[in-house]
Amino acid sequence: MNNVVLAMPREADFTQGASGILTIDLGALQRNYRRLSKAASPAKASAVVKADGYGLGATTVSRALYAEGCRQFFIAHFSEALLLRPDLPADAQIFVLSGLLPGTEIACATNNIIPVLNSIDQLRCWSNTARAMKHTLPAALQFDTGMSRLGVPPEERAAVAAALKNSSYVNIMFLMSHLAAADDPGSDQNISQLAEMTRAANEFPGIDLCFANSGGLFLGADYHGVLVRPGIALYGGQPAAEMKEPMEPVISLDVAVIQTRTVHAGARIGYSGTHIAEKEMRLATLAAGYADGLPRSLSNRGAVYYRGVRLPIVGRVSMDSMTVDMSALPKGTLALGSHVEVIGRNQTLEDVARDAGTISYEILTSLGQRYTRRYR
Ligand SMILES: *Cc1c(COP(=O)(O)O)cnc(C)c1O
């Protein structure tokens, strides 16, 4: 009987066969955290790691930031907190921004997860849970200061203040609110939200504040309180339109060429033939599409790069692939398995977002699970 031995490369190159390689530079993430911490000082910097750490891996990102001294982590939903909790040491505090959902109270309390209370009902519920468990429970208390999204509305504040006086079971760690236009330092919405936050703080004397997101951090110390909540700036997104010194990029993305071809003038390219070749063109089809976080709005607009040469996207972006014009490269440069740059030295995350008509947040959180991830 013959033993069939499958040939395996002795040192398997893990990028082999990868449709794309998403490189995540944890050192850059840590340097961004250090820079934000310094800018916030004497306030402390937390980390917002919702949506799987803005798509980069909540556990890996949080552990890297914990190693830099970060102890407060904000996620959006209770389910995310439950997943992250076992991966962080007990002294890491995990806050749930979306509030306290009915039925999660006991699990929240027993798993050392801290809710951001967004209404008097949530406060009452948390207080009842604490009373039943016969010990105080921590919480953050969020106010709506003008975004009309989450938080205690102004007209409910007096009732909340009264409820807190009567209930010694909930320990409010800080008062929170979220800025709607912090990426625009010139917006008067920042000033009016700061004024409303100051009014709210005066109604709850002696309790610390937690106000600024990434953009808010750069609006100045008035917006800092004792704890800032940066998200996007940690991951290399730019917190404001005009940044003198941009945040350090954290990700780069390279995708594989899966076919090359030469087409003649008149050839239709991609779904619905939205691009028709005007002359002979050399094309490369790439192994990433809108299911990999490269939005369909990049069709006939965006580009990728190879050794500094811009290769425009031609035709529609498909679910799993897209086609670029590589006519600017010498013949034979790209072949099956070559990698081209989508995000990197030549094109930033912000550039791709701008071409797609969206924001870096949406690109980051859409990158998906099909790329091979390489943490550095
Ligand atoms: C997402 C979020 C943040 C982080 O915002 P960035 O703009 O990414 O810095 C902070 N606070 C709240 C309440 C959020 O929802």
Ligand as a Chemical Component Dictionary entry (heavy atoms), coordinates in Angstrom:
data_LIG
# 
_chem_comp.id                   LIG 
_chem_comp.type                 NON-POLYMER 
_chem_comp.pdbx_formal_charge   0 
_chem_comp.three_letter_code    LIG 
# 
loop_
_chem_comp_atom.comp_id 
_chem_comp_atom.atom_id 
_chem_comp_atom.alt_atom_id 
_chem_comp_atom.type_symbol 
_chem_comp_atom.charge 
_chem_comp_atom.model_Cartn_x 
_chem_comp_atom.model_Cartn_y 
_chem_comp_atom.model_Cartn_z 
_chem_comp_atom.pdbx_ordinal 
LIG C1 C1 C 0 -17.749 55.939 19.465 1  
LIG C2 C2 C 0 -17.766 56.786 20.665 2  
LIG C3 C3 C 0 -16.596 57.420 21.107 3  
LIG C4 C4 C 0 -15.310 57.427 20.309 4  
LIG O1 O1 O 0 -15.448 58.340 19.253 5  
LIG P1 P1 P 0 -14.220 58.665 18.236 6  
LIG O2 O2 O 0 -14.768 59.747 17.393 7  
LIG O3 O3 O 0 -13.984 57.405 17.492 8  
LIG O4 O4 O 0 -13.067 59.066 19.049 9  
LIG C5 C5 C 0 -16.633 58.090 22.311 10 
LIG N1 N1 N 0 -17.785 58.182 23.021 11 
LIG C6 C6 C 0 -18.944 57.610 22.606 12 
LIG C7 C7 C 0 -20.163 57.748 23.437 13 
LIG C8 C8 C 0 -18.978 56.913 21.413 14 
LIG O5 O5 O 0 -20.129 56.378 20.998 15 
# 
loop_
_chem_comp_bond.comp_id 
_chem_comp_bond.atom_id_1 
_chem_comp_bond.atom_id_2 
_chem_comp_bond.value_order 
_chem_comp_bond.pdbx_ordinal 
LIG C1 C2 SING 1  
LIG C2 C3 SING 2  
LIG C2 C8 DOUB 3  
LIG C3 C4 SING 4  
LIG C3 C5 DOUB 5  
LIG C4 O1 SING 6  
LIG O1 P1 SING 7  
LIG P1 O2 DOUB 8  
LIG P1 O3 SING 9  
LIG P1 O4 SING 10 
LIG C5 N1 SING 11 
LIG N1 C6 DOUB 12 
LIG C6 C7 SING 13 
LIG C6 C8 SING 14 
LIG C8 O5 SING 15 
# 
